[in-house]
Amino acid sequence: MEVLTTKKEEMKENSLCCFFCAMKQQNPRRRRAGLTSFFNSMPYSDDESHVLVMSSLWSMAMTHPDDPEVPYSGALRCMSLLIAKSLAEPSWLLLHQNVYIPYYAAHIIGSYTIRSSSLAELAVEAGAVPLLLELLRGRLSWVEQRVAARALGHLASYEATFQAVALHDEEVIKLAMSIASSCLKTVYTEFLLSKDRKKYQCDLLTRGLGGKEMEDRKAEEWASQLQCWSLYLLSCFAFKDKSCHLLICRDLGFLRELCRMWGGMVNGESPAGVGLMRILCRSSVGREAMAGCSEVVQSLCNLSRSSDDWQYMGIDCLVLLLKDSKTRLKVMDMAADCLIDLVELKNLGARKKVGKTITKVLLMDSCEINGGGCGNYKSVDRLWELKVERRRREEMMPEEELVERWASGEAKKKQGNERFYAGDIEAALGLYTQALDLCPMKRRKERLVLHSNLAQCCLLLQDADGAVSNATKALCLSSPANCHGKSLWRRSQAYDMKGMAKESLMDCIMFVNLLVGEKRGKKGKMIKVPYYAARMINKQMNSAGLFAGVLGREGGEN
């Protein structure tokens, strides 16, 4: 027995020495030869030290994904063979700590192909695609699915390797759609609700640090990543091959779910569902499918009137739907009322003259000959009056008359303030409206305040739609856009009244960020989030959290 133990220890030391000694070798040729020899033999040997090597390779791939030495020494072929072994010999996974190996192998492939087309080609040559596809099918668990979706997304993003993934286009698309739709429920039921969590999954989630609370937090993050990476994989197909749009769009149930996929607060760098929706809007098939689904159009309207980082994508989608004569009439009712609130937008991040683009597409069917009318769309007629007729009248007015109108408007505003503080909200609403009609278009700051005041009046009168509309108009007049604290808070409250948790949450967080930014600039000011804002964030986090939809469906089933 003692001899057997000694022999095992010697084998472990030799295996570790093969890899780590090769890595320490100063001579590049010897280092490459040592690594090549190790990677050639690793899939065919059985050693408990393999998991240590895999963990080290994972760290190297994550920190130096552009370094070609390890991949060109045979690492990617070795990873593919290890995944194949894991799938072909389930009993092998039960030995030592081999259960960790398929996860690390797929993650290493994904990390080395994240930015390099040449390394992606090397992975394809190593036979990685069909093996990653097996993991995507769920042959092991959602943990391995996550890294398989990530790696396949990278391979599908390059022209040189897209076709290797596209050979399985119909299956990959169906799998990615299914995973994106079901992964949150899978993680919630198979991991978060499980009383007997798989140890290796817990270890991978927390790297051996932290308890159940950290596991829960990381599981939420990984569930979001699995969904977003599945959507990214779909986006690669949709972007590179428009014929795939039909496969995606014929499932209207998926489109309805897609508009609710926003990544949550844990994966803010991914546009999630709206990123794919914008690509689908580039084809007539995609536009017709989305225009025919009122939930999708409404979600785009909601996103367009929000402080979400992906607001511009929602606007882009609506503009594309309105430009297409086949879909324009289908979406006009919802889109016009939303977009008219955004026509004062100048810039939105790197996007320039956003409001002008919106105005142009809304007035596409209007002309001076017929007075700018647009059929039954009263909102578009109002837009014509605001952006064309009123601007024209003001340009023709003498400066003295404009100043006189502004002074009259200020008087009305003052009267409105008096009625507001006296508790006569309806009278204040009317006076603020009159002041806005008198205020010249070029006085953006004054109009911002008036729209914000109108939003507050609408809130107090329980008119949530009016509050959202006026607060949005005020935020479009702010510079930069979406940076007026009072309007953000008022719209957050209005969205709360409408039960729109995500939009309310985004506005409230933006409002708090503005408050904190202002206080940081004042010396000696203690930064403290107002209680009312903290309470709103807490409420909406519970309603808009990543698993909120799963919890809702579970509750409905019970």
N, C-alpha and C positions, 0 to 999 in steps of 0.2 A: 504493500500500500504506500509505503514511504517512497519507494522507487518511482511509482506511478505519479505521485504528487510532484516529485522533483522533475520528472520528465515533462509534465504539463507546464511547470513554471519555466523550464528551459525553452519550450516551444513558444510560450508567450513572449519571453525576452527576445528570442530570435525574430519573431514577427514584428515586435515593436522596433527592434534595432533596424530591421530591413527598411522600414518607412522613415522613422525619425532620424536614423543615422544618415540615410540618403539625403534628407532635407538639410542636415547640418553640413553636408559635404560642400566644401568651398569651390571645388573644381566643377564647372557647369556640366561638362561631359560626363563625369563620374556620377554627379547628382542625377542627371537625366537617365543614365543607364540603370542606376539603383532604383529609381522610381518606376521605370518601365518594367524592370524585373519583378518588383513587388506587385504592381497592378496586374501583371500577367498571371501571377500565381494566386492572388487574393481570392478570386471567386471559387477556386478549386481547393482551397484549404479551409480547415475548420478550426478556428481559434477564438478564444474568448476575448482576445485583445482587439478584435476587429472593430468593435464599437468605439474604442478610444481613437482608433485611426479615423473612423468615419466622422466622429465629433470634431477632430482636428481639421479634417478636410472641409467640413461644413464651415468652420470658422474662417479658414483661408478663402473659401469661395465667396463668403459673405463680405469679407474685408477687402479682398483683391480680385474681384470678378474679371478684371481685364488682363490678369497675368496669365499668359498662355502656357507657361512651363508645365504645370500639373496636368491640364487637359491634354496637351500634346504628348505627355508621357504615358497616356493610356487610361487616365482616370475616368473619362466619360464612357469608354467601352466597359471598363470595370464596373461602373455604377449600373450600366444597363444589364450586365450579366448578373449582378447581385439582385436586382429587381426580379429578373427572370427566375433566379434560384428561389427567391422568396415565394413567388407565385406557384412554382412547380413543386416545391417541397414544403408544405405547411408545417411538417414536423421539425424542419430545420429552424423555423422561427422560434420554436420552443426551447432551443438550446442556448445556453449562455445568455447573452443579451441581444441576440440576433433580431428580436422583434423591432428594435430601433432602426435596423439597417435600411429597410425599404424607404422609410421616411427620409432619412439622411441622404440616401442615394438620389431620390427624386429632387430633393431640395438642392443638392450639389449641382445637378444638371441644370436646374432652373437658374441658379445663381451665376453659373459660368456662361449662360446664354442670354443674360439680361441685357447686355449692351453690345455684344459682339456677333456679327453675322457669320464670321469665319468659325467661331466656336459653336454656333448653332448648326452649321453645316457638319462639323465634326460629330456633334451629338446625333444628328440624323444618320450619318454614316455608321455610327456605333449601334444603330438599331433602337434608339431610345423611343421613337414615336409609338410603335405598337405596344410597348411595355408601359409607357405612361398612360396610354389609352386603357389598358387593363386596370390600372389604378383608378382612373377616372370612372370606370364602370362600377367601382365600389367593391372590388375583389377583396380589399382588406378593410379599411374603415374611412370615415370622413377626414381623419387626420392626414392620411396618405392622399386622399382625393384633393385636399387643399393644395399640396405641393405639386401634384400632377397637373391641376388646372393652371397653376402659375407657370410651370415649365412649358406646357403645350401652348399657352398664350404667347410666351416669348418666341417659340419656334414658328408660330403662325404669324408673327409680326414682321418677319423678314421675307422679302421677295424670294430670296434664294432657298428658303426652307418651307415656305407656305404650302407649296404643292405636296410636300411629304405629309403634311397634316390634312390637306384638302382631299387626299385619296380616301379619307374616311369622313368626308364632309357631312353627309346626312346623319350619321351616327353621332359625330362630335357635336353637331348643332343640337340634336335632340337631347343628348346627355347634358350639355351645358345649360340648356333651357330648364331641364328637369332639376338639375342641381341648384340653379339659381332660385327656383321656385320653392324647393323643399329643404334646402340645407339648414335654414334657421330652425325649422321644426326638428330636423334630425339631430342637430347639436343639442337643442333644448331637451328633447326626450331621451336621447341615447347617452348624453353626458351629464348635463346639469341636473336632471331629475333622477339620474341613476344613483342608487345607494351603494353600488359596487363598481366604482370607476376603475377603468383599466390603468394600472400603475404606469405603464410606459407612456400613455397619453398625458397623464398628470405630470410626469417628469419632463416631457417635451414642452409642455405648456409653460412650466415655471422654472425649468432648468434646475430643479431640485430645491428652489427657494420659495418660501411662502406656503401658506396652507390653502384651505378651501376657497377663501375669499379671492386670493390671487388667481387660483384656477378658474373660478367663475368669470373673473374679469378678462383673463386671457382667452377663455373659450368664446366669450362674446366677440372679442377682437378677431379671433381666427374664423368664427362663423361669418362675420362681415367680410373678411378677406376672401373666404371661399366663394361667397356670393359675387363679390366684385371681380374676382379673377375669372369666374365663369362668364360673367358679362363681358369682360375684356376679351376673352376668347371668342365669344360671339361677335364682338365688335370688329375683331380682326377679319373674320369671314365676311361680315356685312360690308366692311370698307373695301376689301380686295376683290370681292365677287358679288355683284349686285343680284345675281341669280339666286343667291342665298336668302335674299329678302323675302321671297315667297315662302320658303321653309319656316322662317321665323314668324312672319305676319299672318300665316293662315291659322295660327292658334290665337284666337282673340282672348282666350282666358289668360294666356301668357302676357299679352300686351297689357291687360288690366292689372296684372300683378307687377309688371315691369315698371309702371308709373308709380308704384309704391316703394320701389327699391331705391333707397337713397343712401345706404351705407351706414346710416346712424352717425353718432358723434365719435365713433371709434375709428372711422376710416374716411376722414374728411378729404383725403387727397384724390379719391376716386369719384368720378362723376356718376358712377353706378348706372342706374336705369336710364337716366336722361342722356348719358353719353351715347348709348346704343340707339335711343330714340332719335337723336339728332342725325346719326348716320342713316337710319331708315328713312328719314325725311328727304334724303337725297335722291330717292327713287320714287317713281310714280306708284309702284306697288306699295311701298312703305307709307307714302302720304295717304293713299286711299284707305289703307287699313286703319291708320290712326284717326283719320277724319271720321271714319265710321264708328268710332268708339268714344262716346261722350266722356267716359271716365278719364281717358287719356288726354283729351283736349282740356278738360277741366284741370287736370293735374299740371299741364303746361301753363295754363293761366295762373294757377296758384304759385307756381315756381317763378313766373315772370314778375309777379308782384310780391316778391320776398327779398330778404337780405341774404339769401343763400349764395355761396360762392359761385354756384352754377346757374344763377339767374339769367345770365346772357344766353345760356343754351336753351332755356325755355323760350326766350324771345326769338332766338334763331328758328326754332321749330315752328312757332306760330307764324313767323314771317314767311317761311317756306310753304306752309299750308295755304296761306292767303295769296301767295303769288301764283299758285297753280289754279287755273280756271276750273278744274274738275273738283277741287276740294274747297275752294274759296267759300262757296255758298253754304257748304256743310258746317263750316267752323265759324262763320262770320258772326253769328248771334253771340256766341260766348267770347270769341277772341276780341271783337271790337270793343266791348265794354271793358275788357281788361286792358288792352293795349292803349286805349285813349288816355288812361291814367299815366302812361309812360312817355307821352310825346314830348315832355319838357326835358327828358334826359339828354344831357350833352354827351358825356363820356361815361363808360362803364368799364373800369379797369383800362385795358389796352384798346377797347372798342371806342371808336370815335363817332360822333354824330348819330348816336343810337336813336334818339328821338326823331331826327329827320328821316331816317330809314323807315321807322314805324309809320310816321305821317304819310310818307310817299306810298307805302303799300296799302294803307287804309283808304287813301284818296285815289287809288288807282282807277276806279270806275267813275270818278267825279270829273266834271269839267265846268269851265266858266259859262259855257253856253246855256247849260240847264241849271245854272245857279249853284252848282256844286252838290246837288242832291244825289243821294245814293239809295234810291228806292225806299224800302221800309226801315232802313237803319238810321234811326234818329240820332244815335250817338255819333255816327260819321258825319251827319249834317252839322251837329254841334262842333265837331272837330274842324269842319270847313269854316264855320263862323269864327272859331277861335284862331286858327292858324293862317287863314287866308284873308277873310273879310275884315276881321278886327285889326289884324296887323297892317293891312292895307290902309284902313281908316286912320290908324295912329301915325303911320308914316306921312300921311297927308296933313295931319294936324299941326298947327303952329306950336312951338315949344311952350308958349304961354298957356295955351289951352290944356296941354298935357299936364303942366304943373298945377293948373287949377283943378283938373280932374283928380290928380293925386291928392291934393289938399282936401278935396271933398271926401275922397275915400278914407283918408286918415281920420276925418271927423266921424264918419260912419263907424270906423273901427273903434274909436274911443267910446262912442255911444254903445256899441256892442259889448265892449268890456264892462261898462257900467251895468247893462242889463244882465250880463253873465253873473257878475258878483252879487247882483240883487236876486239871483235865482230864477230869472225869467229866461230860460235857456232857448225857448223857441224864438223869442224876440231877438236874442243875441245872434242866433243862427241867421235870421233874416238880414240883420244889419251887417254881419260879416260877409254875407253873400253880395249885398249891395256894394260894400267896400271893395270886394274882389272885382266886381264888374267895372268899377271906376279906376282901379289901379292899373297904370300902364304896363304893358307886357314886359317891357325891358326892366322893370323894377322887380327882379326875381326874389330878392330877400324879403321884401314886403309881402309879396304873394305867397312865399313859403309860410310866413307867420300866419297869414289869413287862412290858408288851407289847413294848417295845424290846428288853429282855433276851431275851424269848422269840424275837424275830426273829433275834437274834445266835446263839442256840442252834440254831435251825432252819438257819441258814446253814452252821454248822459241821457239821451232820448232813446236809448236801446236800439239805435239804427247801426248795426254792426257793418253792413255793406257800405253805408255812407262814410263811416269812420275809416274803413279800409281804403276806400277810393280817395278821400281827401288826404289821409296820411301818406299814401303812396305818391300823390301829386306833390306834396310838400317835400318828400324825400328825393324826388326827381329834381327839384329845384335847388337842393342843397349842393354844396361844393366841398369835397367830392360827394358823389351820389350816396344816398343811404347813410348820411352822417349827421342827422339832426335828432338829438336824443329824445326830445319830447314826442316827436312824431313816431319814432321807433317804439317808444313805450305805449303810446296810444294805439298804434296798429297791433302791437302784441296783445293788448287787452281786447281789441276788436276780434282778432283771430281766436282768442280764448273764448269769447262769446259765441263764435261760430263753430267751436269744437275742432278747430284746426291746430292741433298741438304742435306739429313740426314747425309750421310757419310762425306761430307764437313764440316758440322756443328760440328760433333763429333771431327774431327781432329783439327778444329780451337779452340774449347773449350779446348782440351787437350794441344794445343800449348800455349794458354793464361795461363792455369794453371801452366805450366812449367816456363813460364816467370815470373809470380807472385811469384812462389816458389823460383826462383833464386834471385829475388830482395829482398824478405823478409830476406834472409840470409845476406844481405849487409846493414850495419848500415847507416842511413841517406838517404837511397835510397827511393825515392817516388814511390809508386806502381801506375803505370798508364798503362792501356791497350792501345796498339798501335792503332792508328786510323784505319789503314788498316784491322786489325783483328776485331775491333768492327764493322766496316762496313760489313765485311764478315758474322759475326755472325748475325747481324740484317737482312741481305739479306736472309740467309738460314733459320732463325727462321720463316720468313714470308712464305717461300716455304715448310718447313718441319713441320710446326706447326700442332697441333692435328687436327684442322678443315680444314687444307689445302686441303685434299682430298674431303671433303664435298663441299668446295667452288669451287673446280675445276669441280665437277660433276654438281653443281648448274649452273655454268657458261656455261657448255656444253649443258645443257638442254635449257637454254635461247637462 
